[in-house]
Amino acid sequence: GCSSLELIDLTNFDTKLITNMGGMFYECSSLKSIDLSNFDTSSVVYMASMFQECKSLTSIDITNFDISLVTDIGTMFAGCSSLESIDLSKFNTESVISMVSLFYLCSSLKSIDLSNFNTKSLIDMNTMFYGCSSLELIYLGNFDTSYVQRMGSLFCKCTSLISVYLSNFDTSSVINMDYMFFDCSSLKSIDLSNFDTSQVTSLQ
């Protein structure tokens, strides 16, 4: 909630014992950039809402983040409406069970490469890309969704989305698909032929 803070120098922070970084920069709405390249996150298990509502943030250097123990990255970048790109190529998400609203209302995000994401433990991806109105392409062909139960509003209001690759999605455990493609007004085609909806209880 440090809403007037524009710059933070954390280069001397020793974070090797920290287990919880949830909401660390929450609502730092004037913060334009953060260099966290020196952060040791090897003990962290919780990162939910870490940068949520950092509306002025245009760049984040988290390429050195070790998130191998992290279980929750939900709303981590939610509301980062000025962020155009994020390098998550080194994210080891093997322990993550929640990606709820991970990129919620990241309305300037033009591309996102999640090809390295390990989602074998993932249970909840509700509203993950909700309101990513500048995003045109999403490739999730490598996602293991065999344990995912919630996909509600997954691409809701992705109004620029032209194509989304979901042919490898295992939806056999999914119970909620509400508004999954709601207001995807630019989407021209989508292949859902492999979707298993046998456990789905809500499909609005």
N, C-alpha and C positions, 0 to 999 in steps of 0.2 A: 503493500500500500504506500510505498514511497513514491508518490505520483509526480514529484518534481525532479526526481533524480535522473540525470542524463548520462553520467559516467560513473563507473565503479572500478577501482583498481584492486583486484583480488589476487595479484601475482604472488604475494607472500603467504597466502592461505595454505596451511597444512591440513588437508582434508582426509588423510588416510584412515582415520578412525570413525568418520561420519557414516551413519547408517541411514539417515533420513534427510533428504533434500526437498521434500514435498513443499510446494508453495514458496520456495526460497525467494523468488523475484515476483511473486504474485502481485498484480496490479501496479507494477513499476511502469506506468503508462508513458513516461517521457524518456525512458531508457532506449537509446538508439543502437548501441552495440555492446556486446559482452565478450571478453576474451577469457575463456575458462580452460585454455589449453594446458594449464599446469595442474588442474584439479585431478586429484587421485580419488576416483569413485569406486574403487575395487571392493569397498565394504558396504556400499549403499544398496539398500533393498527397496527403497520407496522414492519415486521421483514424480509422483502425480502433481499436476498443477505447477510445476517448477517455474515455467515462464508464462503462465496463464495471464491473459489480458495485458501483455507487454505490447501495446498497440503501436508503438513507435519503433519497435525493434526491427531493423532491416538485416542484421547479420548476427549469427551466433557461432562461435568456434567451439564445437563440442566433439571434434573429430577424435580426441584422445579419450573420450569417456569409456570406461569399462563398466558396462551395465549387466554383466553376466549373472549377478545375484538379484537384480531388480525384478520385482514381481508386478509392479504397477507403474505404468507410464501414462495413465489416463489423463486427459486434459493438459498434458505437458506443454503443448504449444497452442492450446485453445485461445482464440481471440488475438493471436499475433497477426493482426490484419495487414501489417506492412511487410511481412516476411515473404520474399519472392522465392527463396530456395533454402533448403537445409541439407547439409551433407550428413547423412546417417549411414554412410557406407560401411562404417566400422562397428555399428551397433550390433552387439550380440544379445538378441532378445529371447534366448532359449528358456529363460525362467519367467518371462512375462505372461501373466494371465489376463491382464486388462489393458486394452488400448482404447478404452472408451473416450470418445471425443478428442482423440490425440491431435487432430488437425482441425478441430471445430472452428469454423469461421475464420480460417486462414485464407481470406478472400483474395489476397495477392499472390498466393502460391501458384506458380505456373507449371512447375514440374516437381516430381518427387520420385526418387529411385529407392524402392524398398526391396530390391531383388535379393539382398543379402539377409533379409529378416527371417529368423527362425521362429516360427509360430506354433511349434509343436505343443506348447503348454497353454496356448491362448484359449480363453473361454468367452470373453466379452469384447466385441468390436463395435458396439452400438455407436451411432453418430460419429464414426471415426473420421469421415471426410465431409461431414455436414457443413454446407455453406462455403465449400472451396470453389467459389464461383469463377475463378480464373483457370482452374485446372482443366486441361483438355484431354489428357490421356492418363490412364492409370493401369499399370500392369501388375496384377496380383497372382499370376499363374503359378508362382512358386509357393504361395501361401498354403500351409497345412492347417486346414480349418476343421479337422476331424472332431475336435472337442469344443468348438465354438457353439454357444447356445443362443447368443443374441447378435443379430445383424440389423436391428431396427434403424431406419434412417441413415443407413451406411453411406449412401451417396446423395442424400436428400439435399436439394438446392444446389447441386453441382451443375449450374446452368450452362457452362461452357463445355461440359464433358461430351466428347464426340464418340469415344470408344473406351470400353473397359473390358479387360480380358479376365473372365471368371470360369473358364471351361474346366479348370482343375479343382474348383471349389467342392469340398465335401461338406454337404449341408445336412448330413444324417442326424446330427445332434441339435440342430437349430430349432428353437421353439418360437422365436420372434423374428419376423421379417417386415414389421410395420414400416410403411413409407420408405422402403429401401431405395427406390429410384424416384421418389416424389420430386417433381419440378426439375427433372433432368431434361430440359426443353431442347437441348442440342443433340441428344443421344439418338443416333440413327439406327443402330442395330445392337442387339445383345443376345448372346447365346446362353439360354438357361436350360438347355435340353437335358443336362446331367443333374439338375437340382433335385434333391430328394427332400420333399416337404412332408414326409410321413409323421414327423414329430412336431411340426409347426402348429401352434395353437392360435397365433395372431398374424394375420396377413392383410392388413388394411392397405 
